[in-house]
């Protein structure tokens, strides 16, 4: 999650020092700005959905895992949208 390794293949889609917001299933961390764009929802088994990659030089459409696109996150996203959600990350407030 920290490295934005969306496909769990060792490829990082971010750079050191890139800011993000994090919400976790244990309610330890939450968003400073809930209105900021969602990056991804991270589950125990992989990325459930991707809206905006952390590195703004990429679009969601450019990122595929084993040749498959990652589904876009729904607009009405909640922490319970995916049963095994661990983390939900958003871009920093603008």
C-alpha positions in Angstrom: 0.0 0.0 0.0 2.8 2.4 0.9 4.5 1.8 -2.4 1.3 1.9 -4.5 2.1 -1.6 -5.8 -1.4 -2.0 -7.3 -0.7 -5.4 -8.9 1.4 -6.9 -6.1 4.1 -7.4 -8.7 6.8 -5.1 -7.3 6.0 -2.2 -9.6 5.6 1.0 -7.6 3.2 3.7 -9.0 4.4 6.5 -6.8 7.6 8.3 -5.8 9.2 8.8 -2.4 7.6 11.6 -0.4 4.3 11.6 -2.3 1.5 12.5 0.1 -1.7 10.5 0.6 -4.6 10.1 2.9 -5.3 6.8 4.6 -8.4 5.3 6.3 -8.1 1.8 7.8 -10.6 -0.8 8.9 -9.5 -0.4 12.6 -10.5 3.3 12.7 -7.0 4.3 13.7 -6.6 6.6 10.6 -9.1 8.6 8.7 -9.2 11.2 6.0 -8.4 14.9 6.5 -10.5 15.7 3.5 -13.1 13.2 2.6 -13.9 15.1 -0.6 -10.5 14.4 -2.1 -10.4 11.8 -5.0 -10.1 8.1 -4.1 -6.9 6.4 -5.1 -7.6 2.8 -4.3 -9.3 0.3 -1.9 -6.8 -2.2 -0.6 -8.0 -5.7 0.5 -6.3 -8.7 1.9 -6.1 -10.3 -1.5 -5.3 -7.2 -3.7 -6.7 -4.0 -5.0 -10.5 -4.0 -5.2 -10.8 -0.8 -7.2 -8.7 2.1 -8.5 -9.9 5.6 -9.3 -6.9 7.9 -9.5 -3.3 6.7 -9.3 -1.2 8.4 -6.7 1.3 9.5 -9.3 -0.7 12.0 -11.3 1.4 11.3 -14.4 -0.7 8.1 -14.8 -4.4 7.5 -15.4 -6.3 4.6 -14.1 -6.7 3.3 -17.6 -2.9 3.0 -18.0 -2.6 0.6 -15.2 -3.4 -3.1 -15.8 -2.5 -6.2 -13.8 -1.7 -9.2 -15.9 -3.3 -7.5 -18.8 -6.6 -6.8 -17.0 -7.9 -3.3 -16.0 -8.5 -2.6 -12.3 -12.2 -1.8 -11.8 -13.0 1.8 -11.0 -14.2 2.6 -7.5 -17.9 3.4 -7.1 -19.0 6.9 -6.4 -20.8 5.9 -3.2 -17.8 4.0 -1.8 -17.8 3.0 1.9 -15.3 0.9 4.0 -17.8 -1.9 3.8 -18.2 -1.9 0.0 -15.7 -4.8 -0.2 -15.8 -7.5 2.5 -12.1 -7.7 3.2 -11.1 -4.0 2.9 -8.0 -3.2 4.9 -7.2 0.3 3.7 -8.7 3.0 1.6 -6.4 5.7 0.2 -7.2 9.1 -1.2 -5.1 11.8 -2.8 -4.1 14.6 -0.5 -6.5 17.6 -0.1 -6.0 20.2 -2.8 
